[in-house]
Structures are given as C-alpha cells and as structure tokens.
C-alpha cells in the first residue's frame, strides 16, 4: 500500500514539465519530459520482452493481471487522490475512487474473459479453426478525462493477448497513468508495459513508427484522422475511440422525476468531460418543462468544488482551454436568444477551471452548443413534437459514439433505438460502460471495439488453420 506522497514521488521528475491542480492552479509535481530517444529505448525493451510474455500463455498472463489488479486495490486510495489533484474529478460519486476501482475491474475482466479457438468448419470438405495470436507491440495514446481508467482499457486487453505495450498519456494528465504503470509493474515482467510522458511530438513519432502492429487512440476526431494518415504507410491495425456528441431522446410516456437522476449523471458525469456523455437532449414537448424542472432541482443540490473535498460531486474542467470552449459555446447560446435555466455565469477571475452546471433551453437545433461537442457541464434541452424529426436531429451530426432513449415502455424504446446511428444506444440510462460489453463508435466517432471478447480480438491477429 502506498501513500499519496509516496506514489507521487515515484512518478515525478526534477526539472520536468509542471502539472497543475485544475481546482487551484497550484503545481502538484513535474512530469518527466521523455523524448523520441526514450521511445526508441522503450520499443527495444518491449520487443525484447514480448516473445517471453506471449510464451507464458493465457493462464499465466491472466494470473499476473489479477496480481496487478490486487496491487491497484492496495494503492487505490493514493491513486484516487492523485487523479483528483491532477484531473480534477471528485473523490466521491462517479469520481476518482470510482476510476481507481475501474482500473482493477478492467484488469480482472481482461484476465477472465475466455477466448477459445473456434472450429469454423468440420465436415466432409475439411476442417478449419480460427484462433487469435498476439499482434506483438501495441502503441496506445490516451486522453485527459479518464486518464487511468482509459489507460487500463487499452493495456489490460493488450497484455492479456500477449502483446507488449508502450503508452503515451495526455500531456495534461501524465502522472495518473505513470502511477498506474508504477503500481502494476511491481508484478509484471520488465519491458511489457512502458509509459512515456511526452508531448505531441512523441505522439506523432509513435503513430509513424513501424514497430507497432496495433495503435489505440482515445481523443478528438481531428487527431484520430491525423493518426490514420501518419500510420498509413505501416498499416498497423487501429482502434480509434473519437469524439462524441451523444443525443438522448425522451419519449412522451417517460416519468420526468423517475428519469431525472439518470439524465443528470448521463450528461454530467466527470463534469461533462466524457466522450460518451449525454450532450444534447430531445424531450417531447408534453413533458419538456417537467424534465427541465426536475433536472434543475438536481443541479441546484449537487455540489461542485475541489475534487479532494469529500463533499463535492462535481469538479473543475481539467484545462483552461476546455473552460474557454464551454464558456464560448454558452455565450453564443445566450447571444442567439437561448434561455439559461441555471448556471451560465462563471467567475472567470477565480482560481481553477470551475464552470457552473448549466442547463440551456429555447435553443435552435443548429446552435453551436447543440452541434459542437461541448465536453463540459452545459446541457442543451430541445423540445420536439414529432418523433421522426427528433430521430432525424439525433442522426444529423457526423458523430456516433453513444445515444439513449428514455421511456416507460422499454420495448418501444428499443424500437426507437434501432433507428439511431450510434455504436451504443442505452435504454433509460446513458454512458454506462461494462468490461464485458463491446464499446466503440461509428461515423466520425471512430472505429474498432473495446471490452469483452471483441476487445481481446481487436488487440490480436486472427489465424486460420485449414486442413
């Protein structure tokens, strides 16, 4: 078990890049400034370690992943505090303790998910089997919103399948991912998991490097497109989980009070900084005002403040840049005549990146706050009268990560869900991911699947033996 101070000391570097607390603007430590030479060394070490790691077999690799999960559990309190101080999310609710627990959960799920050889043909014409083997070396680039958890989504499955992994976290939240690696590398063989704290130059070098048979990226659509272009010459397999602008459709039979809590956390988990958060809400006009009122009541009783304060459930935005994006979109909505139900009045001179939880209605369907991903605590709520029109609006954008349908009739909701263009459509909930349920986007939200058997297959190469 490590203390916060001990864990921080294990990952910071003298003279590196300062990392600040988004709640206070105070420097919490300095991240190592790794360069391309460090990448070359990490790749060489990974290539040397990978064959022996793959040769251990699924059973032994799974045992070691369970041991890694146990190590995360033992240092979970310290890891959660570091996540809170670096990324900003509160300790409680669906916050940093939840995130630290998720790292261990995804490690165990990757270890325990079966992936047996498939007999795809066995008749008088012959026999054929399909199995999945390690890709070799996996490169992973992560985001700043769920830094530790999404890192585990990437490396847990990759390690289980016998790959070695080199990771680059976001330059905004490197310490959390370095800390996860420091914890799990207590039990993993040397070289199979390396985290490098670098800038965009490091990311560009990774995506263009011929050593990687697989690249994984979670982040913006624009960066995902650049990765496709940079990696094309080497033809690595890609998993790209890109931006989302998830719609929710509330049918007229829904109970506003019953669904309000789910709507709130679907939109505001991690202060809205989640790719698959609910970002635009279409509510039937007959219950629109009641849904708005129910959401406002939750907003007004949900505390926002520094993540390390036990009483808070919402925290600051992680970066100054994200604060400016949310602020600009809300100001544009105001200028267009939209109505601010609650929030929308940040203290721009205060320390930290706090933007108040904001509900916006009477807003045009083509307003910037609706059609651009805000990635923060500002939810536009739009009334509709015709369901076909609401579905058309939900499908109108070039994003397709997640969506949700809310109704007292789950079967009716499923019928509507089938008409929405998104990788995952939730019924009477939003954004609930599970380590056994495949997750990925369509359209501008990327391609490839994570989690469950499909996630294991995605970090491996298929091999058919036919006789």
C-alpha positions as CSV (number, residue, x, y, z in Angstrom):
1,X,0.0,0.0,0.0
2,X,1.3,3.4,-1.0
3,X,0.6,6.8,0.4
4,X,-0.3,9.7,-2.0
5,X,3.1,11.3,-1.2
6,X,4.9,8.0,-1.9
7,X,3.0,7.4,-5.2
8,X,3.6,11.0,-6.4
9,X,7.3,10.7,-5.5
10,X,7.6,7.6,-7.6
11,X,6.4,9.3,-10.8
12,X,7.5,13.0,-10.7
13,X,10.8,14.2,-12.1
14,X,13.1,17.1,-11.3
15,X,13.1,19.7,-14.0
16,X,10.2,18.2,-15.9
17,X,7.0,19.8,-17.1
18,X,4.8,21.3,-14.3
19,X,1.4,19.6,-13.8
20,X,-1.2,21.8,-12.1
21,X,-4.3,21.1,-10.0
22,X,-7.2,22.3,-12.1
23,X,-9.1,23.3,-8.9
24,X,-6.4,25.6,-7.6
25,X,-3.8,26.2,-10.4
26,X,-1.2,25.0,-7.9
27,X,1.7,22.9,-9.2
28,X,1.4,19.3,-7.8
29,X,4.5,18.0,-9.4
30,X,6.7,17.8,-12.5
31,X,6.2,15.1,-15.2
32,X,9.2,13.5,-16.9
33,X,10.0,15.1,-20.2
34,X,10.5,11.9,-22.3
35,X,11.7,12.3,-25.9
36,X,12.0,10.3,-29.1
37,X,15.2,8.7,-27.8
38,X,13.2,7.3,-24.8
39,X,10.6,6.0,-27.2
40,X,13.3,4.1,-29.1
41,X,14.6,2.6,-25.9
42,X,11.1,1.6,-24.8
43,X,10.3,0.0,-28.1
44,X,13.6,-2.0,-28.0
45,X,12.8,-3.2,-24.4
46,X,9.2,-4.1,-25.4
47,X,10.4,-6.1,-28.4
48,X,12.9,-7.9,-26.3
49,X,10.3,-8.7,-23.6
50,X,7.3,-9.6,-25.8
51,X,8.1,-13.1,-27.0
52,X,8.6,-14.4,-23.5
53,X,5.5,-12.7,-22.3
54,X,3.4,-14.3,-25.1
55,X,5.0,-17.7,-24.4
56,X,3.7,-17.6,-20.8
57,X,0.2,-18.4,-22.2
58,X,-3.2,-17.1,-21.3
59,X,-3.4,-18.8,-17.9
60,X,-0.2,-17.3,-16.5
61,X,-0.7,-13.9,-18.1
62,X,-4.2,-13.9,-16.5
63,X,-2.7,-14.7,-13.1
64,X,-0.3,-11.8,-13.4
65,X,-3.1,-9.5,-14.4
66,X,-5.0,-10.5,-11.3
67,X,-1.9,-9.8,-9.2
68,X,-1.7,-6.4,-10.9
69,X,-5.3,-5.7,-10.1
70,X,-4.6,-6.6,-6.4
71,X,-1.7,-4.2,-6.4
72,X,-4.0,-1.4,-7.7
73,X,-6.5,-2.2,-5.0
74,X,-3.8,-1.9,-2.4
75,X,-2.8,1.6,-3.6
76,X,-6.3,2.7,-4.7
77,X,-6.6,5.5,-2.1
78,X,-3.4,7.1,-3.2
79,X,-4.2,6.7,-6.9
80,X,-7.6,8.2,-6.4
81,X,-6.1,11.3,-4.7
82,X,-3.6,11.7,-7.5
83,X,-6.4,11.5,-10.1
84,X,-8.4,14.1,-8.2
85,X,-5.5,16.5,-7.9
86,X,-4.3,16.1,-11.5
87,X,-7.5,15.7,-13.5
88,X,-10.0,17.4,-11.1
89,X,-12.8,14.8,-10.6
90,X,-14.1,14.5,-7.1
91,X,-13.1,11.6,-4.9
92,X,-16.8,10.6,-4.4
93,X,-19.7,9.7,-6.6
94,X,-18.6,8.5,-10.1
95,X,-15.3,10.2,-9.4
96,X,-11.7,9.3,-8.8
97,X,-12.3,6.4,-6.3
98,X,-14.7,5.0,-9.0
99,X,-11.9,5.4,-11.6
100,X,-9.3,3.7,-9.5
101,X,-11.7,0.8,-8.8
102,X,-12.4,0.6,-12.5
103,X,-8.7,0.1,-13.3
104,X,-8.7,-3.1,-11.2
105,X,-12.0,-4.2,-12.5
106,X,-10.9,-3.9,-16.2
107,X,-7.7,-5.8,-15.4
108,X,-9.7,-8.7,-13.9
109,X,-12.2,-8.7,-16.7
110,X,-9.5,-8.9,-19.3
111,X,-7.9,-11.7,-17.4
112,X,-11.1,-13.7,-17.0
113,X,-12.8,-13.2,-20.4
114,X,-12.5,-16.5,-22.4
115,X,-11.4,-16.6,-26.0
116,X,-11.3,-20.1,-27.2
117,X,-10.2,-21.4,-30.6
118,X,-13.2,-21.5,-32.9
119,X,-14.0,-24.6,-35.1
120,X,-15.3,-22.7,-38.2
121,X,-15.5,-25.8,-40.4
122,X,-15.7,-29.5,-39.8
123,X,-17.3,-31.6,-42.5
124,X,-16.5,-33.9,-45.4
125,X,-14.9,-31.0,-47.2
126,X,-12.3,-30.4,-44.5
127,X,-11.7,-28.7,-41.2
128,X,-10.6,-25.2,-40.2
129,X,-10.0,-23.4,-36.9
130,X,-9.8,-19.7,-36.1
131,X,-7.6,-18.5,-33.3
132,X,-6.2,-15.2,-32.2
133,X,-2.5,-14.5,-31.6
134,X,-0.6,-11.5,-30.2
135,X,-0.1,-8.6,-32.5
136,X,3.4,-8.1,-31.0
137,X,3.8,-4.5,-30.0
138,X,0.8,-2.2,-29.2
139,X,1.1,1.6,-29.0
140,X,-1.6,3.4,-27.0
141,X,-2.3,7.2,-26.7
142,X,-4.7,8.2,-24.1
143,X,-6.9,11.3,-23.1
144,X,-7.0,13.5,-20.1
145,X,-10.6,13.0,-19.0
146,X,-10.4,9.4,-17.5
147,X,-6.6,9.0,-17.7
148,X,-6.1,6.0,-15.5
149,X,-9.2,4.1,-16.5
150,X,-8.9,4.5,-20.2
151,X,-5.2,3.5,-20.0
152,X,-6.4,0.3,-18.4
153,X,-8.9,-0.2,-21.2
154,X,-6.0,-0.1,-23.6
155,X,-3.3,-2.1,-21.9
156,X,-5.3,-4.7,-20.0
157,X,-6.6,-6.5,-23.1
158,X,-3.4,-6.0,-25.0
159,X,-1.3,-7.6,-22.2
160,X,-3.8,-10.5,-21.8
161,X,-3.4,-11.3,-25.5
162,X,0.4,-11.5,-25.2
163,X,1.4,-8.1,-26.5
164,X,3.9,-5.6,-25.0
165,X,2.6,-2.1,-24.7
166,X,4.1,1.4,-25.0
167,X,1.7,4.2,-23.9
168,X,1.7,7.9,-24.1
169,X,-0.8,9.7,-21.8
170,X,-2.1,13.2,-22.4
171,X,0.4,15.9,-21.5
172,X,-2.3,17.3,-19.2
173,X,-2.6,14.2,-17.0
174,X,0.6,12.1,-17.3
175,X,1.1,11.5,-13.6
176,X,-2.0,9.3,-13.1
177,X,-1.0,7.0,-15.9
178,X,2.6,6.9,-14.8
179,X,1.3,5.9,-11.4
180,X,-0.8,3.1,-12.7
181,X,2.2,1.7,-14.5
182,X,4.4,2.0,-11.4
183,X,1.8,0.0,-9.5
184,X,1.2,-2.8,-11.9
185,X,4.8,-3.1,-12.9
186,X,5.5,-4.3,-9.4
187,X,4.2,-7.6,-10.6
188,X,4.6,-7.6,-14.4
189,X,7.8,-8.6,-16.2
190,X,10.2,-5.8,-17.2
191,X,9.5,-4.2,-20.6
192,X,6.0,-5.4,-21.2
193,X,4.3,-2.1,-20.2
194,X,6.1,1.3,-20.5
195,X,4.5,4.7,-20.1
196,X,6.3,7.7,-21.6
197,X,5.4,11.2,-20.6
198,X,5.7,13.3,-23.8
199,X,4.2,15.9,-25.9
200,X,2.6,15.8,-29.4
201,X,6.0,15.2,-30.9
202,X,6.1,11.9,-29.0
203,X,2.6,11.0,-30.2
204,X,3.5,11.7,-33.8
205,X,6.6,9.6,-33.5
206,X,4.6,6.7,-32.1
207,X,1.9,6.8,-34.8
208,X,4.5,6.8,-37.6
209,X,6.8,4.1,-36.1
210,X,6.9,0.8,-38.0
211,X,7.4,-1.3,-34.8
212,X,3.7,-1.1,-33.8
213,X,1.4,-3.7,-35.1
214,X,-1.5,-2.1,-33.4
215,X,-2.3,1.5,-32.4
216,X,-5.0,2.6,-30.0
217,X,-6.2,6.1,-29.5
218,X,-8.9,7.8,-27.5
219,X,-9.4,11.5,-28.2
220,X,-10.6,14.0,-30.7
221,X,-11.7,13.1,-34.2
222,X,-9.2,15.6,-35.7
223,X,-6.3,13.8,-34.0
224,X,-7.7,10.4,-35.0
225,X,-7.7,11.5,-38.6
226,X,-4.1,12.6,-38.3
227,X,-3.2,9.2,-36.8
228,X,-4.8,7.4,-39.7
229,X,-2.7,9.4,-42.2
230,X,0.5,9.2,-40.2
231,X,0.3,5.4,-39.8
232,X,-0.9,4.5,-43.3
233,X,2.5,3.6,-44.6
234,X,2.9,0.9,-41.9
235,X,-0.6,-0.5,-42.0
236,X,-1.0,-1.1,-38.3
237,X,-4.4,-2.2,-37.0
238,X,-6.2,0.7,-35.4
239,X,-8.8,1.2,-32.6
240,X,-10.0,4.8,-32.6
241,X,-12.4,6.0,-29.9
242,X,-13.0,9.6,-31.0
243,X,-15.3,12.5,-30.2
244,X,-19.0,12.1,-29.5
245,X,-22.0,14.4,-29.3
246,X,-24.4,11.9,-27.9
247,X,-28.1,12.6,-28.2
248,X,-30.8,11.5,-25.8
249,X,-34.5,11.2,-26.8
250,X,-37.2,11.3,-24.1
251,X,-40.5,9.8,-25.2
252,X,-43.8,11.3,-24.0
253,X,-44.6,8.4,-21.7
254,X,-41.5,8.9,-19.6
255,X,-41.8,10.0,-15.9
256,X,-39.7,13.1,-15.5
257,X,-38.9,12.6,-11.9
258,X,-38.0,8.9,-12.4
259,X,-35.5,9.6,-15.2
260,X,-34.0,12.9,-14.0
261,X,-31.2,11.4,-11.9
262,X,-30.2,9.1,-14.8
263,X,-30.3,12.0,-17.3
264,X,-28.2,14.2,-14.9
265,X,-25.4,11.7,-14.4
266,X,-25.6,10.6,-18.1
267,X,-24.8,14.2,-19.0
268,X,-22.7,15.5,-16.0
269,X,-20.5,12.5,-15.1
270,X,-17.0,13.9,-14.7
271,X,-18.4,17.4,-15.1
272,X,-19.5,16.5,-18.6
273,X,-15.9,15.6,-19.7
274,X,-16.7,12.1,-21.1
275,X,-16.8,11.1,-24.7
276,X,-20.0,9.1,-24.3
277,X,-21.7,11.6,-22.1
278,X,-25.2,12.8,-23.0
279,X,-24.6,16.1,-24.7
280,X,-27.9,17.1,-26.3
281,X,-31.3,16.2,-25.0
282,X,-34.5,16.0,-27.1
283,X,-37.7,15.9,-24.9
284,X,-41.3,15.6,-26.1
285,X,-43.0,18.9,-25.7
286,X,-45.7,17.5,-23.4
287,X,-43.1,16.8,-20.7
288,X,-40.3,19.2,-21.6
289,X,-40.9,21.7,-18.9
290,X,-41.3,19.0,-16.2
291,X,-38.0,17.4,-17.3
292,X,-36.2,20.7,-17.2
293,X,-37.6,21.4,-13.7
294,X,-36.5,18.0,-12.4
295,X,-33.0,18.4,-13.8
296,X,-32.8,21.9,-12.4
297,X,-33.6,20.6,-8.9
298,X,-30.7,18.1,-9.1
299,X,-28.3,20.7,-10.4
300,X,-29.1,23.0,-7.5
301,X,-28.4,20.4,-4.9
302,X,-25.3,18.8,-6.4
303,X,-22.2,20.5,-5.0
304,X,-19.2,21.5,-7.2
305,X,-15.8,22.3,-5.9
306,X,-12.3,20.9,-5.4
307,X,-12.1,17.2,-6.0
308,X,-10.3,16.4,-2.8
309,X,-13.2,17.9,-0.7
310,X,-15.3,14.9,0.4
311,X,-18.5,16.9,0.0
312,X,-18.2,17.6,-3.7
313,X,-19.7,15.5,-6.6
314,X,-18.7,17.8,-9.5
315,X,-15.3,19.3,-10.1
316,X,-13.5,21.7,-12.3
317,X,-12.8,21.3,-16.0
318,X,-9.3,19.8,-16.5
319,X,-7.8,22.5,-18.7
320,X,-8.1,26.3,-19.2
321,X,-8.7,25.5,-22.9
322,X,-11.8,23.4,-22.1
323,X,-13.2,26.1,-19.8
324,X,-12.9,28.6,-22.7
325,X,-14.7,26.2,-25.1
326,X,-17.6,25.7,-22.8
327,X,-17.8,29.4,-21.9
328,X,-17.7,30.4,-25.6
329,X,-20.5,28.0,-26.6
330,X,-22.8,29.1,-23.7
331,X,-22.1,32.8,-24.5
332,X,-23.1,32.1,-28.2
333,X,-26.3,30.4,-27.0
334,X,-27.1,33.5,-24.9
335,X,-26.5,35.8,-27.8
336,X,-28.8,33.7,-30.0
337,X,-31.7,34.2,-27.6
338,X,-31.5,30.8,-25.8
339,X,-32.7,30.7,-22.2
340,X,-30.3,29.8,-19.4
341,X,-32.3,27.8,-16.9
342,X,-29.5,27.6,-14.4
343,X,-25.8,28.3,-14.4
344,X,-24.0,30.1,-17.3
345,X,-22.3,32.7,-15.0
346,X,-18.7,31.6,-14.3
347,X,-16.3,33.6,-12.2
348,X,-13.6,34.0,-14.8
349,X,-11.2,35.6,-12.4
350,X,-11.3,32.9,-9.8
351,X,-8.5,30.3,-9.5
352,X,-9.2,26.9,-11.1
353,X,-11.3,26.0,-14.0
354,X,-14.8,25.9,-12.5
355,X,-17.7,26.3,-14.9
356,X,-21.1,26.1,-13.2
357,X,-23.5,23.4,-14.2
358,X,-25.7,24.9,-16.9
359,X,-29.0,24.0,-18.5
360,X,-30.0,25.7,-21.7
361,X,-33.3,25.6,-23.5
362,X,-35.3,27.6,-26.1
363,X,-32.2,26.9,-28.3
364,X,-32.1,26.4,-32.0
365,X,-31.3,22.9,-33.3
366,X,-28.4,24.2,-35.3
367,X,-26.9,26.3,-32.5
368,X,-23.2,25.8,-31.8
369,X,-23.9,24.4,-28.3
370,X,-26.0,21.7,-29.9
371,X,-24.0,20.7,-33.0
372,X,-20.5,21.1,-31.4
373,X,-19.2,18.8,-28.7
374,X,-19.1,21.0,-25.5
375,X,-17.3,18.4,-23.3
376,X,-18.4,20.2,-20.2
377,X,-21.2,20.9,-17.8
378,X,-23.6,22.7,-20.2
379,X,-26.6,20.7,-21.5
380,X,-28.9,22.0,-24.3
381,X,-32.5,20.7,-23.9
382,X,-34.7,20.8,-27.0
383,X,-38.5,20.1,-27.2
384,X,-39.9,18.1,-30.1
385,X,-43.4,17.2,-31.3
386,X,-42.7,14.7,-34.0
387,X,-40.6,11.7,-33.1
388,X,-39.3,11.2,-36.7
389,X,-38.0,14.7,-36.6
390,X,-36.2,14.1,-33.2
391,X,-34.6,10.9,-34.6
392,X,-33.5,12.9,-37.7
393,X,-31.9,15.5,-35.5
394,X,-30.2,12.9,-33.4
395,X,-28.7,11.3,-36.5
396,X,-27.8,14.6,-38.3
397,X,-24.3,15.0,-37.0
398,X,-21.2,13.2,-38.1
399,X,-20.7,11.6,-34.7
400,X,-22.0,8.2,-33.5
401,X,-20.4,7.1,-30.2
402,X,-23.5,6.7,-28.0
403,X,-27.1,7.7,-27.6
404,X,-30.0,6.9,-25.3
405,X,-33.8,6.6,-25.4
406,X,-36.0,7.2,-22.3
407,X,-39.4,5.7,-21.9
408,X,-41.8,3.8,-19.6
409,X,-42.1,1.2,-22.3
410,X,-38.6,-0.5,-22.8
411,X,-39.8,-2.3,-25.9
412,X,-41.0,0.9,-27.6
413,X,-37.6,2.4,-26.6
414,X,-35.7,-0.4,-28.3
415,X,-37.7,0.2,-31.5
416,X,-36.6,3.9,-31.4
417,X,-33.0,2.9,-30.5
418,X,-32.8,0.7,-33.6
419,X,-33.2,3.8,-35.8
420,X,-30.4,5.8,-34.2
421,X,-26.9,5.7,-35.8
422,X,-24.5,5.1,-32.9
423,X,-22.3,2.4,-31.6
424,X,-24.2,2.0,-28.3
425,X,-27.7,3.0,-27.6
426,X,-28.7,2.8,-23.9
427,X,-32.3,2.4,-22.7
428,X,-33.3,4.6,-19.6
429,X,-29.6,5.2,-18.8
430,X,-26.7,6.8,-20.6
431,X,-22.9,6.2,-20.8
432,X,-22.9,3.0,-18.6
433,X,-19.9,1.0,-19.9
434,X,-19.2,-2.6,-18.8
435,X,-16.0,-4.5,-19.2
436,X,-17.8,-7.4,-20.9
437,X,-20.0,-5.3,-23.3
438,X,-18.2,-4.2,-26.5
439,X,-17.9,-0.5,-27.0
440,X,-17.0,1.6,-30.0
441,X,-18.3,4.3,-32.3
442,X,-19.4,4.8,-35.9
443,X,-19.1,7.8,-38.3
444,X,-16.8,10.5,-37.0
445,X,-16.6,8.8,-33.6
446,X,-14.1,6.3,-34.9
447,X,-14.0,2.5,-35.4
448,X,-12.9,-0.7,-33.6
449,X,-14.2,-2.2,-30.4
450,X,-13.0,-2.4,-26.9
451,X,-14.1,-4.6,-24.0
452,X,-15.2,-8.3,-23.8
453,X,-14.2,-10.9,-26.3
454,X,-14.4,-8.3,-29.2
455,X,-11.9,-6.1,-27.3
456,X,-9.5,-9.1,-27.0
457,X,-9.8,-9.9,-30.7
458,X,-9.1,-6.2,-31.5
459,X,-5.6,-6.3,-30.0
460,X,-4.7,-9.6,-31.7
461,X,-4.4,-11.0,-35.2
462,X,-6.6,-13.8,-36.4
463,X,-5.1,-17.0,-37.7
464,X,-6.9,-19.7,-39.6
465,X,-5.5,-23.2,-39.9
466,X,-7.3,-25.2,-42.6
467,X,-6.8,-28.8,-43.4
